[in-house]
Amino acid sequence: MPSHRRPSMRSGVPGIAARAQRGAVLVIALIFLLLITMLAISASSRSLLQERMVGGLRNAQLAEMGAEAALRGAEWRLWSAAGNGGGVNCGTTVITECYIHDPQSPVNNVTAFRNGNGWITEGSVEYKGSSGSFALNDMSGSTLISADQRKLAKLAENPRYIIEDLGPEQPLGGGSAHESGVTSSLDSGPGNVSKHIYRITARSTGGSENTVRALESTFAAKSN
């Protein structure tokens, strides 16, 4: 009888194919893991950048609000002095923090405070609210907001301001303004009025000293 031979199978071939498939899956998994890691790092970097941007915006807003508060406080100081039976007397005990503006001979402290960079204190007045005792860089005494809110609202430094007397307020056609550099016509003559124009410059930090804002306003008040 003819003999039948069964086809032989090479030993080990199925095992080699399985191992090759497992190796390919491992490589693909590592590639996907690398891509996911890169995406996670990119998302984390964007989150940190956005957090810094938000922190910078918050500091800028705090600095601007602090400078605005100091401006209004200085205006209240002028208004109060003018309303107490007399007028503002720049550079005296009534308003000690006031400079007579002279464009021909500017005061160094005033020039530095108005035009300088960074946090400048020389020649300026520290603003601590209308009572003179409320420190914006230490909100621990406030009972209007919570402890966490006090930490967020605290400034690095109290705002500061200076006041300059620009001379008498002139009616239309009454003469040159003090700031223009022509001062001789301001001391006498029918154009003079009882009000002077004052320039207020205020500076404030945000929650960090690295953020500083400077604001200015002009204010008319009765003068002696």
C-alpha positions as CSV (number, residue, x, y, z in Angstrom):
1,M,0.0,0.0,0.0
2,P,1.3,3.4,-0.8
3,S,2.4,5.2,2.2
4,H,1.1,8.7,3.0
5,R,3.4,11.2,4.5
6,R,2.0,14.0,6.5
7,P,3.5,17.4,5.7
8,S,5.9,18.5,8.3
9,M,5.7,22.0,10.0
10,R,8.8,23.9,10.8
11,S,9.0,24.2,14.5
12,G,9.1,27.6,16.1
13,V,7.6,29.7,13.2
14,P,4.3,30.6,14.9
15,G,6.2,31.7,18.0
16,I,8.5,34.0,16.1
17,A,5.5,35.7,14.3
18,A,3.8,36.2,17.6
19,R,6.8,37.8,19.2
20,A,7.2,40.1,16.1
21,Q,3.7,41.2,16.5
22,R,4.1,41.9,20.2
23,G,7.3,44.0,19.3
24,A,5.4,46.1,16.8
25,V,2.6,46.8,19.3
26,L,5.1,47.9,21.9
27,V,6.8,50.3,19.4
28,I,3.4,51.8,18.5
29,A,2.4,52.1,22.1
30,L,5.7,53.9,22.9
31,I,5.1,56.3,20.0
32,F,1.6,57.1,21.2
33,L,2.9,57.5,24.8
34,L,5.5,60.0,23.5
35,L,2.9,62.0,21.6
36,I,0.6,62.1,24.7
37,T,3.5,63.2,26.8
38,M,4.4,66.0,24.4
39,L,0.8,67.1,24.3
40,A,0.6,67.1,28.1
41,I,3.8,69.2,28.4
42,S,2.5,71.7,25.8
43,A,-0.8,72.0,27.6
44,S,1.0,72.5,30.9
45,S,3.2,75.2,29.4
46,R,0.2,77.1,28.1
47,S,-1.5,76.9,31.4
48,L,1.5,78.3,33.2
49,L,1.8,81.1,30.6
50,Q,-1.9,82.0,31.0
51,E,-1.5,81.9,34.8
52,R,1.4,84.4,34.6
53,M,-0.6,86.6,32.2
54,V,-3.5,86.7,34.6
55,G,-1.2,87.5,37.5
56,G,0.3,90.3,35.5
57,L,-3.1,91.7,34.6
58,R,-4.2,91.5,38.2
59,N,-1.1,93.4,39.4
60,A,-1.6,96.1,36.7
61,Q,-5.2,96.6,37.8
62,L,-4.3,96.7,41.4
63,A,-1.6,99.3,40.6
64,E,-4.0,101.4,38.6
65,M,-6.7,101.3,41.3
66,G,-4.1,102.2,43.9
67,A,-2.9,105.2,41.9
68,E,-6.5,106.3,41.3
69,A,-7.2,106.1,45.0
70,A,-4.2,108.3,45.7
71,L,-5.3,110.9,43.1
72,R,-8.7,111.1,44.6
73,G,-7.2,111.3,48.1
74,A,-5.0,114.2,47.1
75,E,-7.9,116.0,45.4
76,W,-9.9,115.6,48.7
77,R,-6.9,117.0,50.5
78,L,-7.0,120.1,48.3
79,W,-10.8,120.5,48.5
80,S,-10.8,120.1,52.3
81,A,-8.0,122.7,52.7
82,A,-9.8,125.1,50.4
83,G,-13.1,124.7,52.2
84,N,-11.8,125.3,55.7
85,G,-12.5,129.0,55.8
86,G,-9.5,129.9,53.6
87,G,-7.6,128.4,50.8
88,V,-4.8,126.2,49.8
89,N,-1.4,127.7,50.7
90,C,1.1,125.6,48.7
91,G,4.3,124.7,50.6
92,T,3.1,125.8,54.0
93,T,1.7,123.9,57.0
94,V,-1.7,123.8,55.3
95,I,-0.4,121.7,52.3
96,T,3.1,120.7,53.1
97,E,3.3,118.2,50.2
98,C,2.9,120.8,47.5
99,Y,5.5,122.3,45.1
100,I,5.3,125.6,43.3
101,H,5.7,124.7,39.6
102,D,8.5,126.6,37.9
103,P,9.3,125.4,34.3
104,Q,12.5,127.4,34.3
105,S,13.8,125.7,37.5
106,P,12.0,122.3,38.0
107,V,12.4,120.5,41.3
108,N,14.4,117.4,40.9
109,N,12.2,115.3,43.2
110,V,9.1,116.3,41.2
111,T,10.8,115.5,37.8
112,A,12.0,112.2,39.0
113,F,8.7,111.2,40.5
114,R,6.8,112.2,37.3
115,N,9.2,110.8,34.7
116,G,11.3,108.1,36.5
117,N,10.9,104.4,36.2
118,G,10.3,101.9,39.0
119,W,9.2,102.7,42.5
120,I,10.1,106.2,43.6
121,T,9.4,107.6,47.0
122,E,11.6,110.7,47.5
123,G,9.7,114.0,47.8
124,S,6.3,112.3,47.7
125,V,3.6,111.7,50.3
126,E,2.4,108.3,51.3
127,Y,-1.3,107.8,50.9
128,K,-3.1,106.0,53.7
129,G,-6.7,106.8,53.1
130,S,-8.7,109.9,54.2
131,S,-8.0,109.0,57.8
132,G,-4.3,108.8,57.3
133,S,-4.1,105.4,59.0
134,F,-5.3,102.8,56.5
135,A,-2.4,101.0,54.9
136,L,-3.2,99.5,51.5
137,N,-0.1,97.3,51.8
138,D,-1.4,95.8,55.0
139,M,-5.1,95.0,54.9
140,S,-5.2,93.2,58.2
141,G,-7.2,95.9,59.8
142,S,-10.0,95.8,57.2
143,T,-13.2,94.1,58.3
144,L,-15.1,94.6,55.1
145,I,-13.6,91.7,53.2
146,S,-12.5,88.2,54.2
147,A,-8.9,87.2,55.1
148,D,-8.3,85.6,51.7
149,Q,-9.6,88.7,49.9
150,R,-7.4,90.9,52.0
151,K,-4.3,88.9,50.8
152,L,-5.4,89.3,47.2
153,A,-6.1,93.0,47.5
154,K,-2.9,93.9,49.3
155,L,-0.5,96.2,47.5
156,A,3.3,95.8,47.8
157,E,3.7,99.4,48.8
158,N,1.3,102.2,49.8
159,P,0.5,104.6,46.9
160,R,2.3,107.9,46.9
161,Y,1.6,111.3,45.4
162,I,2.9,114.9,44.9
163,I,1.0,118.1,44.3
164,E,2.2,121.0,42.1
165,D,0.7,124.5,42.1
166,L,0.6,125.5,38.4
167,G,-0.6,129.0,39.2
168,P,-3.9,131.0,39.0
169,E,-6.7,129.8,36.9
170,Q,-7.1,132.1,34.0
171,P,-10.4,133.1,32.3
172,L,-10.6,132.9,28.5
173,G,-8.1,135.4,27.1
174,G,-6.9,136.3,30.6
175,G,-3.3,135.4,30.2
176,S,-0.8,132.6,29.9
177,A,-0.9,129.6,32.0
178,H,1.8,129.0,34.7
179,E,2.9,125.8,33.1
180,S,3.8,127.5,29.8
181,G,6.8,129.2,31.4
182,V,5.3,132.7,31.4
183,T,4.9,133.7,35.0
184,S,5.2,137.4,35.1
185,S,1.6,138.1,34.1
186,L,0.2,135.8,36.9
187,D,1.3,137.9,39.9
188,S,-0.9,140.9,39.3
189,G,-3.5,142.2,36.9
190,P,-7.3,142.1,36.4
191,G,-7.1,138.6,34.9
192,N,-6.2,136.9,38.1
193,V,-8.8,134.8,39.9
194,S,-8.9,133.2,43.4
195,K,-8.5,129.7,42.1
196,H,-5.3,127.9,41.4
197,I,-4.8,124.9,39.2
198,Y,-3.0,122.0,40.9
199,R,-1.4,119.0,39.1
200,I,-1.5,115.8,41.1
201,T,0.8,112.9,40.2
202,A,0.2,109.5,41.9
203,R,2.2,106.3,41.8
204,S,1.2,102.9,43.0
205,T,2.5,99.3,42.9
206,G,0.4,96.2,42.4
207,G,0.8,93.1,44.4
208,S,4.4,93.1,43.3
209,E,6.9,96.0,43.2
210,N,7.7,95.0,39.6
211,T,4.4,96.5,38.5
212,V,4.1,100.3,38.9
213,R,1.4,102.7,37.5
214,A,1.6,106.5,37.4
215,L,-1.5,108.7,36.9
216,E,-2.0,112.5,36.8
217,S,-5.0,114.8,37.2
218,T,-5.5,118.5,37.4
219,F,-7.7,120.1,40.1
220,A,-8.9,123.6,40.7
221,A,-9.1,124.9,44.3
222,K,-9.3,128.2,46.1
223,S,-5.9,129.6,47.0
224,N,-4.8,132.2,49.6
